Each structure stands twice: as C-alpha cells, then as structure tokens.
Amino acid sequence: MQSSGPDYDLPLGRRDGLYFATRNETLANLPPPSFNRSGILTSLATKNFTPTDVVVLSGGHTIGIVHCTSFTDRLYPNQDSSMDKTFANNLKTTCPTSNSTNTNVLDIRLPNKFDNKYYIDPMNRQELFTLDQDSYTDQIQD
C-alpha cells in the first residue's frame, strides 16, 4: 500500500533483541487505547518518552485501522461530550454496539495517506481515542 509518507530503506528485523516478543509481552508494554492523557504520559515516561515524544508518536494514528472495542467506551452507554455528535453517530453505524467486532479507519478523510490530518481532527472533535482528544484539549507541554 502506498501511503504518500516518507520513504527510506530499512533493514528487516530488530538488532537490539535476543528473542521475539510474544503477544502478551507486547500488549503488556503498550498502553491501552482507553488511557487518558495522564495514563499515557505516565506509562510512556517509564520508557523515557517526554510529552512531546508522545504527541509525535501519536501522529501515527493518521493511518491504519482500529477495532471498535478500542474506542466504543466513548460512544456507549453515553457519548463522550468531547466528541462531535455527527462524528459519533457515523461511528455508531460502523460500531453498532460496544462489543462490535467491526473495524474502523483511524483517519476518516484520507485513511491511506500518511499526512498531518491527525493533528487537525481534534480541533473538529473527531478523534477516536481519548488520548488524542485530550492531547489537543489539554495542550500537552514539556
């Protein structure tokens, strides 16, 4: 898939590990999508990420897909007040229940293009994850 993002050659495989991480190890080291700004910052600070690093890393949410269960806590039982109503209603079409097994694109406008729209969506209150909206609303600073 072409994503229109930066392109550079990168050798395959990690050079800093002696073994492959298991699924459980990977999940244990990633903050869950339900974390708010404070939870993400605390979690990633243990890995030496600054608040600026977290905002930049979160920009990766401009491309890819996500399972509905990763964000339906913002839709059900009550809609998160920081989410645009039309945006939420459109998401409910794809994710009709809180335990839907469906997926949704992370970027509703240009889902297959690596761009800076991730940083614009919070101004329109159109972010899937609590962290992404909080990062804009709370103006994270180092």
C-alpha positions in Angstrom: 0.0 0.0 0.0 1.3 3.5 -0.9 0.8 5.9 2.0 2.4 9.0 0.5 4.6 9.3 3.5 8.3 9.5 3.9 10.2 6.6 2.2 13.5 5.2 3.2 15.2 1.8 3.2 15.2 0.0 6.5 16.8 -3.4 7.1 14.3 -6.0 8.3 14.4 -7.4 11.8 15.4 -6.0 15.2 19.0 -5.8 16.1 18.5 -5.0 19.8 16.7 -8.1 21.0 17.8 -11.7 21.6 14.3 -13.1 21.1 10.9 -12.3 19.6 8.4 -10.7 21.9 5.3 -12.7 22.5 1.8 -11.2 22.0 1.4 -10.9 25.8 4.7 -9.2 26.2 3.9 -6.7 23.5 0.5 -5.9 25.0 1.9 -5.6 28.5 4.3 -2.9 27.2 1.7 -0.8 25.2 -0.7 1.5 27.0 -4.4 0.5 26.2 -6.4 2.8 23.9 -8.7 3.7 26.7 -6.0 5.5 28.7 -6.4 9.3 29.0 -3.6 11.8 28.7 -2.3 11.3 32.2 -2.3 7.5 31.9 -0.4 7.5 28.6 2.2 10.1 29.8 2.8 8.1 33.0 3.0 4.8 31.1 5.4 6.0 28.4 7.5 8.1 30.8 8.7 4.7 32.2 10.2 4.2 28.7 11.8 7.7 28.7 9.2 9.3 26.4 8.6 13.0 27.0 5.1 14.6 26.5 6.4 15.9 23.1 7.5 12.4 22.2 4.0 11.1 23.0 2.3 13.7 20.8 4.7 13.0 17.9 4.3 9.2 18.3 0.5 9.5 18.4 0.7 11.1 15.0 0.9 7.6 13.7 -2.8 7.4 14.3 -3.2 9.1 10.9 -3.1 5.7 9.1 -4.4 2.3 9.8 -7.5 0.6 11.2 -8.7 0.0 14.8 -11.2 -2.4 16.3 -14.4 -0.8 17.5 -13.8 -2.1 21.0 -10.8 0.2 21.3 -12.9 3.3 21.3 -16.6 2.4 21.9 -16.3 3.4 25.5 -16.5 6.9 24.1 -19.8 6.0 22.4 -21.6 3.7 24.8 -23.5 3.8 27.1 -23.2 7.6 26.7 -21.4 9.6 24.1 -18.2 11.4 25.3 -19.1 15.0 25.4 -15.8 16.0 23.9 -16.7 14.1 20.7 -18.6 15.7 17.8 -22.2 14.4 17.7 -22.3 13.8 13.9 -18.9 12.0 14.0 -20.1 9.8 16.9 -23.3 9.0 15.1 -21.3 7.9 12.0 -19.1 5.8 14.2 -22.2 4.1 15.6 -23.1 3.0 12.1 -19.8 1.0 11.9 -19.8 0.1 15.6 -23.5 -0.5 16.5 -22.7 -2.0 19.9 -20.0 -1.6 22.5 -18.7 -5.1 21.8 -18.8 -4.9 18.0 -16.1 -6.9 16.2 -16.0 -4.4 13.3 -13.1 -2.2 12.5 -12.9 1.5 11.5 -10.2 3.6 9.8 -8.2 5.8 12.1 -8.5 8.8 9.7 -11.9 9.2 8.2 -10.8 11.7 5.5 -7.6 10.2 4.0 -7.3 6.7 5.6 -4.5 5.5 3.3 -2.3 8.7 3.3 0.3 9.5 5.9 -0.3 13.1 6.5 -0.8 15.7 9.3 -4.6 15.5 9.5 -4.3 13.7 12.8 -3.3 17.0 14.3 -6.3 18.8 12.8 -9.1 16.3 13.7 -9.1 17.2 17.4 -10.0 20.8 16.6 -13.1 19.3 15.0 -13.6 17.0 18.0 -13.2 14.0 15.6 -10.8 11.7 17.4 -11.4 8.1 18.2 -9.1 7.8 21.2 -9.5 9.7 24.5 -5.7 10.4 24.4 -5.9 12.0 21.0 -8.7 14.4 22.0 -7.1 15.1 25.4 -3.7 16.0 23.8 -5.4 18.8 22.0 -7.8 19.9 24.7 -5.2 19.9 27.5 -2.4 21.3 25.3 0.3 18.8 26.5 3.6 20.6 27.1 7.1 19.5 28.2 
